[in-house]
Amino acid sequence: MLPSGNEAQITYRVNQIQTASREQLLLITYDIGIGAIKVAKEALRDGNNEVANRELQRAQAVIRELMSALDVSAGEWATALMSLYEFMYEQLVKANVEKDPNIMDSVRSMLEELRALWQEAMEKSRVESLAQGEARRGEARPQGGLDFAG
């Protein structure tokens, strides 16, 4: 028997997480936070405060996870990012207490921007690694041999 749509989604997400690189896990974490805020805002609009509360708490847990994974000894940028995470966490608490969709939008926007920056940095790193690999392979070619260029 085939799994239902929801079960298939869960199975897909579990497989995605189990096979993800550290970098992909970071993006997935951002996606979960962004999605939770979207669901919370929709629930609030529909008058379902219970779901809004649960999803905002999920988004807060995502921020806590991002904070715990951040190595603040990595430099000034990491300290600044930690401060931003702390601000977003406080804003999510405030959004939950005040049931304020504008605060939710603000935090969601920050998460989306950070996710895009991380994705761009990861892509740039991947391209640079590929280029370095190509350069190393070029250096390893033996000199001499046949010249087919004519």
N, C-alpha and C positions, 0 to 999 in steps of 0.2 A: 504494500500500500504506500502511495506517495504521501509525503508529509504535507500538511496544510500550508497555506501561504505564510502564516506567521511562524510555524515551525521551520519552514524552509529558510525564512529570513534569519532566524536565530542560528540555525545550522551554518548558514553562509557566514554570518558575523563571527561565530566561534572559530570556524576554519580560517577566516581572514586574520583574526587576532593571533591564532596559534602559529601561523606561518609568516607573520609580519616581522620585518626588521625593526630595530629600535626606532629608526626614523619614521617608518610607517606607523608604528604604535603612537608616536607623538601626534601625527596627523589624525589618526583615529580618535585619540583622546579629545582633540579639539572638536572633531565632528560630533562626538557625543555631547559635549557641552553646548555647542551651537544648536544641535537638535533639541536638547532638553529645554533650552530657553524658548525656542520656537513653539514647542508643545505647550509650555507654561503660558505663553502669551495667548495662544489659541484657547486654552482652557479658561483663562481669566476672562477673555472676551465672551465665552459661552457661559460664564457664571459658575464654572466648576473650580471652586477655590481649592478643593482637596487635591485635584490633579495638578493645578498650578503650583501648590506648595510642594508636592512630591517632586515635580520636575525641576523646580528652582533649587531644591535640596540636592538633586542629582547634579545640577550645574555647579553648585557649591563644592560638591565632592570632586568634580572634575578639576576645579581650580586648586583644591587642596592637593590633588594628585600631581598636577603640574608643578606646584610649589615644592612638593617633596622630591620630585625628580630633578629639580633645578640645582645645579652645582654652583652655588654663589661664589665659590673660590675661583671661578673661571674668569673673573674680571668685572670691571665696572658695568659692562652691559648686563651681566647676570644679576647684579645687585639692583639695577634699574628695572629689569624684568620682574624680579621678585616684588619690588614695590608696586608695579603695575598689577601683578597677580593679587596682592593684598588689597589694593583698591577695588579690583573687580569683585573679589570675594565680599568685601564690605557692601558694595553696591547691590550685589545679589541678595544679601540679607535685607537690606533696605527695601529693595523691590518686592521681596516676599512679605515683609511687614506691612508696607504701604500699598501693596497690590498695584504697583506703578508700571504700566507697560513701556513708558518712555525710558525708564532705567533699564528695563530688560533689553530694549532695542540698543541702548548705548553699550551695554556689556557684550551683547551678541556681535555688534559691529567691531568692537575691539578684538574679540576672539577670532572673527573672520579675517581681520587684517593680520593678526599674528600668525594665523594658520597659513595665509598666503605668503607671508615673509619666510616662514620656515620652509614651506614647499619650494619657494624660489631658491633659498640657500641650499637645500638638499639637491635640487636639480643642478645648480651650478657646481656643487661639490662632485656630483656624479660625472658631469661632463669633464671637469678637470681631471678626475681620476682616470677616465677613459683616455684622455689626451696623454696623460703621463704614461699609461700603459702602452699606448701606441709608440710613444717616443722610446720607451725602454726596449720594445720589440725591434725598433729600427736600429738601435745601438747594438743589439745582439746579433745582427746579420753579419755573416762572415764576409770578409773583404776578399776581393779577387773573384775567381770563378769565371763562368762564361758571361760574355757581354752580348746579349741578344739585341741591343739597340743598334748595332751595326757599326 
